[in-house]
Amino acid sequence: MSAGQISEGPGCITWWGFSPACDLMDMGEERCKGEVNVLLVGSADLRHILKTMAGLQDSERLHVWVVESSMEVIARQLLLLYLALMPQESMGNKEKTEVFLELFGNSEIRSQTAETLKCAASQLLLSVTELQETPTHSCLNTTQLKFRERDELARIFKAWLQPQPSSSVLMPKAWDYRVREHLGRRYNCKSGSFDWDLIMKLHEKGCGVISKHEYVRWRERGLAFEMREGTYQITNPTLISSRVFNQQGNKVALRGYWGDIVSSPFLAFGIETNDQSLLKKQNGQHIKTAQDVSFANVQMLFQALSSQQSCCSDTAAAEPTDRKSVGIRDLMQLNGAAVTFLSTDALRKLPEKQKHSNFFKAIYFSASCAHQLGPMLRQIAAPDAVLVVELAKYILDLNREQEAGFERQVASIALEAGFEPWLEGRTSTAHAVFRKQKKLSC
């Protein structure tokens, strides 16, 4: 693997997306009403799921269908969903937000967070190993996964519970290895490279709320969110995965950190907000940081989810319990919300089933999965469907020409798939929005 490769910045596995969270029911000509099915392809994290669920109104029903290329990514999504749905009797919103962000964006975590992770992993392990046709929880539905995929999830959760010494990864070394590979000869002046990426790229793209202190800390150590005093020295196992290398003609899988080391987890929740007071400046400088914005946004999302808790949910009238005893069935049940995880090859198989014909009112593709756009989407998209595609704006290793070329390529692929640009629906330069073409009458 040569130093300084473009692919080394984003990595080969996507732990978080390269765009801010958006409400996918609010991306079309008018807000989706009634029962809405949303398909997410490669979204990597929960940002769109949480924001869309938090925005649900009384008469709306949402079912999100998730397709990812890696079981390790799905395992993380299940974990973060579990945390988001923990009842307030077991964990208050403030602490929940801190733990969520810590596991979401930190290479190393505190001992208290590690214990919470193990408790969640034990419950998720029980859930995926139960042989049943109906899901244990409507928002953590893994019944559509293949048996081998559920076995893989079980293996991952076991690894989180009891890391094997022989396969354990020291995160500082793994992180530093990635930084060295990415920067190459520039490693000895890495602080200058970090400053350049922050000021000349992220700040120029409108991310001025990301402070130098927090960005450099993350670039150097992988520590994005440091909200409580304490020691962050336990490897976050949810960010460890395998990568296959070719060594002397043999394929060797190495465990390590293979995710993003340039763009940052701040993009998901930390650069946009409805609370403009968080974006105020004084003497030309932002008063708040991306960590502050992330915390406020995620806490607001959790508060919205708590208010949508089903009146018949067991947790609504539950006595305070220890977080270790929170089973999947004891999590908050949300009114009108469901999340189903599909097999990694589900995208090409969805059109084969009649029940998925004209099924999805909103379809989302990440930048890394845009090449999978194809004519089959017309079959599964509803007549008034909206297609949202993440662009390469925040993939910092690309220059402006490459970024613009990617956007043109996305528009071309979408047109071939039967979707036309909808400029009125584009509220952000981080996504391209399309709508299904109407059939031409003879």
Disulfide bonds with the S-S distance in Angstrom:
none
